[in-house]
Amino acid sequence: MTPRSKIIIVEDEIIIALDLKLRLENLGYEVIYTAFNGEDAIKRTGETNPDLVLMDIQLNGEMDGINVAQQIRSLYNIPFIYLTGSYENSLLERAKQTDPVGFINKPFDESEIQSLIENAMSQKQDFNSLDL
């Protein structure tokens, strides 16, 4: 049996975070932490070393999800998928610059979530198997 992928959710709306956590667990993933702000997300990512981070683009607080994702990528090189309910072109273009695995639109579609997570895990495995 393959180990379950460890995921951190970064979402400042508690109802959405809980819904996503339940959906992920039903799909067989392990949600190891849910962060409600960017600072906590960065700290916990370093402490827990997840396989993947699901990041809300529009977080309340000092940093938005794009800033947080950039820091997680530079500090820990952990792949991330953006969660978004926004279709604002400038925001999406800025987000694309951070090289996410993909985007999951709100409201969530479980098959889309599973497909993107499996793609992220495949990319991470390919990256980790390179002889550098």
Backbone as JSON Lines, residues from 0, in Angstrom:
{"i":0,"aa":"M","n":[0.83,-1.19,0.0],"ca":[0.0,0.0,0.0],"c":[0.87,1.25,0.0]}
{"i":1,"aa":"T","n":[0.53,2.2,-0.86],"ca":[1.31,3.44,-0.9],"c":[0.88,4.36,0.23]}
{"i":2,"aa":"P","n":[1.83,5.11,0.78],"ca":[1.46,6.02,1.86],"c":[0.53,7.12,1.34]}
{"i":3,"aa":"R","n":[-0.35,7.57,2.22],"ca":[-1.26,8.64,1.84],"c":[-0.5,9.96,1.71]}
{"i":4,"aa":"S","n":[-0.87,10.75,0.73],"ca":[-0.26,12.06,0.55],"c":[-0.64,12.97,1.71]}
{"i":5,"aa":"K","n":[0.36,13.67,2.25],"ca":[0.14,14.6,3.36],"c":[-0.08,16.0,2.79]}
{"i":6,"aa":"I","n":[-1.18,16.62,3.19],"ca":[-1.58,17.9,2.61],"c":[-1.85,18.92,3.71]}
{"i":7,"aa":"I","n":[-1.43,20.17,3.44],"ca":[-1.8,21.3,4.28],"c":[-2.8,22.13,3.48]}
{"i":8,"aa":"I","n":[-3.87,22.54,4.14],"ca":[-4.85,23.44,3.55],"c":[-4.61,24.83,4.13]}
{"i":9,"aa":"V","n":[-4.57,25.83,3.26],"ca":[-4.46,27.22,3.7],"c":[-5.7,27.94,3.17]}
{"i":10,"aa":"E","n":[-6.64,28.19,4.07],"ca":[-7.93,28.78,3.7],"c":[-8.45,29.55,4.9]}
{"i":11,"aa":"D","n":[-8.77,30.83,4.7],"ca":[-9.19,31.66,5.83],"c":[-10.68,31.58,6.14]}
{"i":12,"aa":"E","n":[-11.46,30.92,5.31],"ca":[-12.88,30.74,5.59],"c":[-13.08,29.33,6.16]}
{"i":13,"aa":"I","n":[-13.42,29.27,7.44],"ca":[-13.44,28.0,8.17],"c":[-14.39,26.97,7.56]}
{"i":14,"aa":"I","n":[-15.54,27.4,7.09],"ca":[-16.51,26.45,6.52],"c":[-15.94,25.81,5.25]}
{"i":15,"aa":"I","n":[-15.3,26.62,4.42],"ca":[-14.69,26.1,3.19],"c":[-13.54,25.16,3.55]}
{"i":16,"aa":"A","n":[-12.72,25.55,4.53],"ca":[-11.6,24.72,4.95],"c":[-12.07,23.36,5.47]}
{"i":17,"aa":"L","n":[-13.1,23.36,6.29],"ca":[-13.61,22.1,6.83],"c":[-14.23,21.22,5.74]}
{"i":18,"aa":"D","n":[-14.95,21.83,4.83],"ca":[-15.54,21.09,3.71],"c":[-14.44,20.44,2.87]}
{"i":19,"aa":"L","n":[-13.42,21.21,2.57],"ca":[-12.31,20.68,1.76],"c":[-11.58,19.57,2.5]}
{"i":20,"aa":"K","n":[-11.36,19.74,3.8],"ca":[-10.69,18.72,4.6],"c":[-11.46,17.4,4.54]}
{"i":21,"aa":"L","n":[-12.77,17.46,4.73],"ca":[-13.6,16.25,4.67],"c":[-13.54,15.61,3.29]}
{"i":22,"aa":"R","n":[-13.61,16.4,2.26],"ca":[-13.54,15.86,0.89],"c":[-12.21,15.17,0.64]}
{"i":23,"aa":"L","n":[-11.12,15.8,1.07],"ca":[-9.8,15.21,0.87],"c":[-9.65,13.9,1.64]}
{"i":24,"aa":"E","n":[-10.13,13.88,2.87],"ca":[-10.05,12.65,3.66],"c":[-10.9,11.55,3.04]}
{"i":25,"aa":"N","n":[-12.05,11.9,2.5],"ca":[-12.89,10.9,1.81],"c":[-12.21,10.35,0.55]}
{"i":26,"aa":"L","n":[-11.34,11.16,-0.05],"ca":[-10.59,10.71,-1.23],"c":[-9.33,9.93,-0.83]}
{"i":27,"aa":"G","n":[-9.05,9.83,0.47],"ca":[-7.93,9.04,0.94],"c":[-6.66,9.81,1.25]}
{"i":28,"aa":"Y","n":[-6.73,11.13,1.25],"ca":[-5.56,11.94,1.57],"c":[-5.53,12.26,3.07]}
{"i":29,"aa":"E","n":[-4.35,12.58,3.57],"ca":[-4.19,12.94,4.97],"c":[-3.98,14.45,5.08]}
{"i":30,"aa":"V","n":[-4.94,15.14,5.67],"ca":[-4.8,16.57,5.91],"c":[-4.1,16.72,7.25]}
{"i":31,"aa":"I","n":[-2.84,17.17,7.2],"ca":[-2.04,17.22,8.42],"c":[-2.17,18.55,9.16]}
{"i":32,"aa":"Y","n":[-2.69,19.57,8.47],"ca":[-2.87,20.85,9.14],"c":[-3.74,21.75,8.28]}
{"i":33,"aa":"T","n":[-4.5,22.61,8.94],"ca":[-5.25,23.65,8.25],"c":[-4.81,24.99,8.83]}
{"i":34,"aa":"A","n":[-4.27,25.84,7.96],"ca":[-3.83,27.17,8.37],"c":[-4.85,28.2,7.9]}
{"i":35,"aa":"F","n":[-5.09,29.2,8.73],"ca":[-6.07,30.23,8.4],"c":[-5.42,31.56,8.03]}
{"i":36,"aa":"N","n":[-4.07,31.62,8.06],"ca":[-3.36,32.82,7.63],"c":[-1.99,32.43,7.08]}
{"i":37,"aa":"G","n":[-1.38,33.36,6.38],"ca":[-0.12,33.08,5.7],"c":[1.05,32.77,6.61]}
{"i":38,"aa":"E","n":[1.18,33.52,7.68],"ca":[2.31,33.32,8.58],"c":[2.28,31.92,9.18]}
{"i":39,"aa":"D","n":[1.11,31.49,9.61],"ca":[0.94,30.15,10.17],"c":[1.23,29.09,9.11]}
{"i":40,"aa":"A","n":[0.78,29.33,7.9],"ca":[0.99,28.38,6.8],"c":[2.48,28.16,6.54]}
{"i":41,"aa":"I","n":[3.23,29.23,6.5],"ca":[4.68,29.13,6.24],"c":[5.36,28.37,7.38]}
{"i":42,"aa":"K","n":[5.04,28.74,8.61],"ca":[5.64,28.08,9.78],"c":[5.32,26.59,9.8]}
{"i":43,"aa":"R","n":[4.04,26.23,9.66],"ca":[3.63,24.83,9.74],"c":[4.14,24.0,8.56]}
{"i":44,"aa":"T","n":[4.28,24.62,7.41],"ca":[4.84,23.89,6.26],"c":[6.27,23.47,6.58]}
{"i":45,"aa":"G","n":[7.04,24.36,7.16],"ca":[8.41,24.03,7.54],"c":[8.48,22.96,8.62]}
{"i":46,"aa":"E","n":[7.54,22.98,9.54],"ca":[7.53,22.02,10.64],"c":[7.05,20.63,10.24]}
{"i":47,"aa":"T","n":[6.13,20.56,9.28],"ca":[5.47,19.29,8.97],"c":[5.91,18.65,7.65]}
{"i":48,"aa":"N","n":[6.55,19.42,6.77],"ca":[7.02,18.92,5.48],"c":[5.94,18.13,4.72]}
{"i":49,"aa":"P","n":[4.85,18.81,4.34],"ca":[3.79,18.12,3.61],"c":[4.22,17.77,2.19]}
{"i":50,"aa":"D","n":[3.44,16.93,1.54],"ca":[3.67,16.62,0.13],"c":[3.13,17.71,-0.78]}
{"i":51,"aa":"L","n":[2.13,18.44,-0.29],"ca":[1.42,19.41,-1.11],"c":[0.72,20.42,-0.22]}
{"i":52,"aa":"V","n":[0.6,21.65,-0.73],"ca":[-0.15,22.7,-0.04],"c":[-1.28,23.15,-0.96]}
{"i":53,"aa":"L","n":[-2.5,23.18,-0.43],"ca":[-3.64,23.76,-1.14],"c":[-3.82,25.17,-0.6]}
{"i":54,"aa":"M","n":[-3.63,26.18,-1.46],"ca":[-3.51,27.57,-1.04],"c":[-4.62,28.44,-1.61]}
{"i":55,"aa":"D","n":[-5.4,29.05,-0.72],"ca":[-6.38,30.04,-1.16],"c":[-5.62,31.25,-1.68]}
{"i":56,"aa":"I","n":[-5.96,31.72,-2.87],"ca":[-5.27,32.88,-3.45],"c":[-5.51,34.13,-2.62]}
{"i":57,"aa":"Q","n":[-6.74,34.32,-2.18],"ca":[-7.1,35.55,-1.49],"c":[-7.26,35.31,0.0]}
{"i":58,"aa":"L","n":[-6.15,35.43,0.72],"ca":[-6.17,35.28,2.18],"c":[-6.31,36.65,2.82]}
{"i":59,"aa":"N","n":[-6.98,36.71,3.96],"ca":[-7.0,37.94,4.75],"c":[-5.67,38.05,5.49]}
{"i":60,"aa":"G","n":[-5.27,39.25,5.79],"ca":[-4.05,39.43,6.56],"c":[-2.96,40.13,5.79]}
{"i":61,"aa":"E","n":[-1.77,40.07,6.34],"ca":[-0.61,40.76,5.78],"c":[-0.24,40.28,4.38]}
{"i":62,"aa":"M","n":[-0.34,38.97,4.16],"ca":[0.06,38.38,2.89],"c":[-1.12,37.7,2.23]}
{"i":63,"aa":"D","n":[-1.19,37.84,0.91],"ca":[-2.2,37.05,0.21],"c":[-1.61,35.68,-0.11]}
{"i":64,"aa":"G","n":[-2.43,34.8,-0.65],"ca":[-1.97,33.44,-0.92],"c":[-0.83,33.36,-1.9]}
{"i":65,"aa":"I","n":[-0.76,34.31,-2.82],"ca":[0.33,34.31,-3.8],"c":[1.66,34.58,-3.11]}
{"i":66,"aa":"N","n":[1.69,35.57,-2.21],"ca":[2.91,35.84,-1.45],"c":[3.33,34.65,-0.6]}
{"i":67,"aa":"V","n":[2.35,34.01,0.03],"ca":[2.63,32.85,0.88],"c":[3.18,31.71,0.03]}
{"i":68,"aa":"A","n":[2.55,31.45,-1.1],"ca":[3.01,30.37,-1.99],"c":[4.44,30.61,-2.46]}
{"i":69,"aa":"Q","n":[4.77,31.86,-2.79],"ca":[6.13,32.18,-3.21],"c":[7.13,31.85,-2.11]}
{"i":70,"aa":"Q","n":[6.8,32.18,-0.88],"ca":[7.71,31.9,0.23],"c":[7.83,30.4,0.48]}
{"i":71,"aa":"I","n":[6.72,29.69,0.43],"ca":[6.77,28.24,0.63],"c":[7.61,27.59,-0.46]}
{"i":72,"aa":"R","n":[7.44,28.03,-1.69],"ca":[8.22,27.49,-2.8],"c":[9.71,27.76,-2.59]}
{"i":73,"aa":"S","n":[10.08,29.0,-2.23],"ca":[11.5,29.32,-2.09],"c":[12.14,28.7,-0.86]}
{"i":74,"aa":"L","n":[11.38,28.6,0.25],"ca":[11.95,28.04,1.48],"c":[11.98,26.52,1.49]}
{"i":75,"aa":"Y","n":[10.92,25.88,0.98],"ca":[10.76,24.43,1.17],"c":[10.6,23.64,-0.13]}
{"i":76,"aa":"N","n":[10.43,24.32,-1.25],"ca":[10.25,23.67,-2.55],"c":[9.15,22.61,-2.53]}
{"i":77,"aa":"I","n":[8.02,22.97,-1.95],"ca":[6.86,22.08,-1.87],"c":[5.83,22.55,-2.89]}
{"i":78,"aa":"P","n":[5.3,21.64,-3.69],"ca":[4.31,22.05,-4.7],"c":[3.01,22.53,-4.06]}
{"i":79,"aa":"F","n":[2.31,23.37,-4.79],"ca":[1.05,23.9,-4.28],"c":[0.04,24.04,-5.41]}
{"i":80,"aa":"I","n":[-1.21,24.0,-5.0],"ca":[-2.34,24.21,-5.9],"c":[-3.14,25.36,-5.31]}
{"i":81,"aa":"Y","n":[-3.5,26.3,-6.17],"ca":[-4.31,27.42,-5.7],"c":[-5.78,27.06,-5.66]}
{"i":82,"aa":"L","n":[-6.46,27.57,-4.63],"ca":[-7.91,27.51,-4.52],"c":[-8.4,28.92,-4.84]}
{"i":83,"aa":"T","n":[-9.35,29.04,-5.74],"ca":[-9.79,30.38,-6.11],"c":[-11.27,30.45,-6.43]}
{"i":84,"aa":"G","n":[-11.84,31.56,-6.04],"ca":[-13.2,31.9,-6.43],"c":[-13.17,33.15,-7.28]}
{"i":85,"aa":"S","n":[-11.95,33.62,-7.56],"ca":[-11.76,34.86,-8.31],"c":[-11.41,34.56,-9.76]}
{"i":86,"aa":"Y","n":[-11.96,35.37,-10.62],"ca":[-11.64,35.24,-12.04],"c":[-11.03,36.53,-12.56]}
{"i":87,"aa":"E","n":[-10.46,37.32,-11.65],"ca":[-9.82,38.58,-11.98],"c":[-8.51,38.28,-12.72]}
{"i":88,"aa":"N","n":[-8.41,38.76,-13.96],"ca":[-7.26,38.42,-14.8],"c":[-5.92,38.8,-14.19]}
{"i":89,"aa":"S","n":[-5.82,40.0,-13.6],"ca":[-4.53,40.43,-13.06],"c":[-4.09,39.53,-11.91]}
{"i":90,"aa":"L","n":[-5.03,39.12,-11.07],"ca":[-4.72,38.23,-9.96],"c":[-4.28,36.86,-10.47]}
{"i":91,"aa":"L","n":[-5.01,36.31,-11.42],"ca":[-4.66,35.0,-11.97],"c":[-3.33,35.03,-12.7]}
{"i":92,"aa":"E","n":[-3.05,36.1,-13.42],"ca":[-1.76,36.22,-14.11],"c":[-0.62,36.28,-13.11]}
{"i":93,"aa":"R","n":[-0.81,37.03,-12.03],"ca":[0.21,37.11,-10.97],"c":[0.42,35.74,-10.34]}
{"i":94,"aa":"A","n":[-0.67,35.0,-10.13],"ca":[-0.58,33.67,-9.53],"c":[0.15,32.7,-10.45]}
{"i":95,"aa":"K","n":[-0.08,32.79,-11.74],"ca":[0.58,31.89,-12.7],"c":[2.1,32.05,-12.67]}
{"i":96,"aa":"Q","n":[2.57,33.24,-12.32],"ca":[4.01,33.5,-12.26],"c":[4.72,32.69,-11.19]}
{"i":97,"aa":"T","n":[3.97,32.14,-10.22],"ca":[4.57,31.4,-9.1],"c":[4.69,29.91,-9.39]}
{"i":98,"aa":"D","n":[4.31,29.48,-10.58],"ca":[4.44,28.09,-11.02],"c":[3.66,27.09,-10.16]}
{"i":99,"aa":"P","n":[2.35,27.31,-10.02],"ca":[1.55,26.34,-9.27],"c":[1.34,25.07,-10.1]}
{"i":100,"aa":"V","n":[0.96,23.99,-9.42],"ca":[0.58,22.77,-10.13],"c":[-0.7,23.03,-10.91]}
{"i":101,"aa":"G","n":[-1.59,23.86,-10.34],"ca":[-2.84,24.17,-11.01],"c":[-3.73,25.0,-10.12]}
{"i":102,"aa":"F","n":[-4.97,25.15,-10.57],"ca":[-5.98,25.94,-9.88],"c":[-7.22,25.09,-9.68]}
{"i":103,"aa":"I","n":[-7.82,25.19,-8.5],"ca":[-9.09,24.54,-8.22],"c":[-10.1,25.65,-7.99]}
{"i":104,"aa":"N","n":[-11.14,25.67,-8.79],"ca":[-12.16,26.7,-8.66],"c":[-13.16,26.34,-7.58]}
{"i":105,"aa":"K","n":[-13.59,27.37,-6.85],"ca":[-14.65,27.22,-5.87],"c":[-15.96,27.46,-6.6]}
{"i":106,"aa":"P","n":[-17.0,26.72,-6.37],"ca":[-17.1,25.56,-5.49],"c":[-16.32,24.37,-6.05]}
{"i":107,"aa":"F","n":[-15.85,23.51,-5.16],"ca":[-14.95,22.43,-5.51],"c":[-15.64,21.29,-6.23]}
{"i":108,"aa":"D","n":[-14.9,20.69,-7.15],"ca":[-15.32,19.47,-7.84],"c":[-14.33,18.4,-7.43]}
{"i":109,"aa":"E","n":[-14.8,17.32,-6.78],"ca":[-13.9,16.31,-6.23],"c":[-13.02,15.64,-7.29]}
{"i":110,"aa":"S","n":[-13.54,15.42,-8.47],"ca":[-12.72,14.78,-9.5],"c":[-11.6,15.71,-9.94]}
{"i":111,"aa":"E","n":[-11.87,17.0,-9.98],"ca":[-10.84,17.99,-10.32],"c":[-9.77,18.03,-9.24]}
{"i":112,"aa":"I","n":[-10.2,18.02,-7.98],"ca":[-9.27,18.03,-6.86],"c":[-8.35,16.81,-6.94]}
{"i":113,"aa":"Q","n":[-8.94,15.63,-7.1],"ca":[-8.17,14.4,-7.12],"c":[-7.19,14.39,-8.3]}
{"i":114,"aa":"S","n":[-7.64,14.81,-9.46],"ca":[-6.78,14.83,-10.64],"c":[-5.57,15.74,-10.44]}
{"i":115,"aa":"L","n":[-5.8,16.94,-9.92],"ca":[-4.7,17.87,-9.71],"c":[-3.73,17.38,-8.63]}
{"i":116,"aa":"I","n":[-4.26,16.79,-7.56],"ca":[-3.38,16.27,-6.5],"c":[-2.53,15.12,-7.04]}
{"i":117,"aa":"E","n":[-3.13,14.21,-7.78],"ca":[-2.37,13.1,-8.34],"c":[-1.29,13.61,-9.29]}
{"i":118,"aa":"N","n":[-1.61,14.64,-10.07],"ca":[-0.63,15.25,-10.96],"c":[0.52,15.86,-10.16]}
{"i":119,"aa":"A","n":[0.2,16.54,-9.07],"ca":[1.22,17.14,-8.22],"c":[2.13,16.09,-7.61]}
{"i":120,"aa":"M","n":[1.55,14.98,-7.14],"ca":[2.34,13.92,-6.53],"c":[3.25,13.26,-7.57]}
{"i":121,"aa":"S","n":[2.76,13.12,-8.77],"ca":[3.56,12.55,-9.85],"c":[4.74,13.46,-10.19]}
{"i":122,"aa":"Q","n":[4.49,14.76,-10.26],"ca":[5.56,15.71,-10.53],"c":[6.59,15.72,-9.41]}
{"i":123,"aa":"K","n":[6.12,15.65,-8.17],"ca":[7.03,15.65,-7.02],"c":[7.9,14.39,-7.05]}
{"i":124,"aa":"Q","n":[7.3,13.25,-7.37],"ca":[8.04,12.0,-7.43],"c":[9.09,12.06,-8.55]}
{"i":125,"aa":"D","n":[8.7,12.59,-9.71],"ca":[9.66,12.73,-10.81],"c":[10.81,13.63,-10.43]}
{"i":126,"aa":"F","n":[10.52,14.74,-9.74],"ca":[11.55,15.69,-9.31],"c":[12.49,15.04,-8.3]}
{"i":127,"aa":"N","n":[11.92,14.31,-7.34],"ca":[12.73,13.69,-6.3],"c":[13.6,12.55,-6.81]}
{"i":128,"aa":"S","n":[13.25,11.97,-7.96],"ca":[14.02,10.85,-8.49],"c":[15.17,11.29,-9.39]}
{"i":129,"aa":"L","n":[15.27,12.6,-9.65],"ca":[16.37,13.1,-10.48],"c":[17.69,13.0,-9.73]}
{"i":130,"aa":"D","n":[18.73,12.63,-10.42],"ca":[20.06,12.62,-9.82],"c":[20.69,13.99,-10.04]}
{"i":131,"aa":"L","n":[20.68,14.8,-9.01],"ca":[21.24,16.16,-9.14],"c":[22.59,16.24,-8.5]}
